[in-house]
Amino acid sequence: MPNLAIQYVSPDRLRPYPGNARSHSRKQIKLIADSITRFGFINPILVTNDFEVVAGHGRLQAAKSLGMQLVPVVAISSLSEADKKALIIADNRIAELAGWDRDILAIEYQGLHDLQFDDIEVTGFSLGEIDTILDEASEKKPVEPGPEDHLPPVVAAPVSRKGDLWMLGSHRLLCGDARINAD
């Protein structure tokens, strides 16, 4: 198990990996910078021993845009060149494959609203997207039980016993045990 120690280094000391295929728009860099400003730099940049960035290219750009003097990094020394290349792709791709449970997301946004959280767009969703999520959730109505959900009262004495075969028109119903092949 590698020892992962956080170091603080100048962003100018870090070298972006030239083969990083992930791009970051100015809008995204601003969102990352806003998140760092609001919550702090709590997700370190992963680097090799010679300070080449493996994961966190967007965070590095955001830190530079904020004029930060030091950023947290974790040096990963156990990766082969092939593993480093694969991790750079995997770190970006796997994250984008995740989905959202919009019902839970609506509950969380409602909770932020109830807590009077004033900087809702720092979550990365626009106000329009948040309104849509909340509107969709409020339009959902709980499913009311229908007549098919009504259970008849329990009869005190059972009418059928194991082994009984009921003839229901062209159908047959056996009172048996599904775990027994003969039934």
Secondary structure as UniProt FT lines:
FT   STRAND          6..9
FT   HELIX           11..13
FT   TURN            18..19
FT   HELIX           26..39
FT   STRAND          45..47
FT   TURN            49..50
FT   STRAND          52..55
FT   HELIX           57..65
FT   TURN            66..67
FT   STRAND          71..75
FT   HELIX           81..96
FT   HELIX           102..114
FT   TURN            115..116
FT   HELIX           120..123
FT   HELIX           127..139
FT   HELIX           147..149
FT   TURN            162..163
FT   STRAND          165..168
FT   TURN            169..170
FT   STRAND          171..174
FT   TURN            178..179
FT   TURN            181..182
//
